[in-house]
Amino acid sequence: MKFEKALMLMDKANQQDPNKEVYEGVTYAKEYIYGIRMSKRLDDFMPNAPESLKLAARCQHICRWEIPRNSFPMDRVGYLTWRNELKKLHASKAEEILTSVEYDKEVIDEVKMMLLKKQLKKNELTQALEDVICLVFLEYYFDAFMAKHTEEKIIDIVQKTWAKMSALGHKAALELPFSDAGLALVQKALA
């Protein structure tokens, strides 16, 4: 019951996103559809995922629009600072929602740890969340990313994405339904 209520509150928050995305002819709030995709991909990737990981996946981008990218310098340092501020925002919003539905401190702390990307490569749950994030990017956002960037930038991002993933994540990524152009660039990046 509290799990369903937490997801409902996360979805309700993300449905406030003023940014929209059209998917299969339907317009969605951008971060709402992202949360749904994260949950779906996690179900495929780790069907027996613990509840804390399911919660973290659903609120990975919760209220992301509240801290726009252009509110930081448009350089590498600005980008990294923005990403760190987003992690803190997501962890804070998750804590508010999970506290409101009376999750215990242990679950809340575990969700926050994952959202803050603590112990990446060392903690199985944080790593699984990162794998799912990368898989969702490659499946749903990669083609749009390719259209906006040079081949050199795309190859660099694929290599960085790949470095964050586990062996299980790599296996799942290679099974994604890439476009021909997307698959060619992934193969080039991994060569």
Secondary structure, DSSP 8 states (H G I E B T S, - for coil): -HHHHHHHHHHHHHTT-S-EEEETTEEEEHHHHHHHHHHHHHHHH-TT--HHHHHHHHTTTTTGGGS-GGGS-SSHHHHHHHHHHHHHHHHHHHHHHHHHTT--HHHHHHHHHHHTTTTTTTSHHHHHHHHHHHHHIIIIIHHHHHHHS-HHHHHHHHHHHHHHS-HHHHHHHHTS---HHHHHHHHHHH-
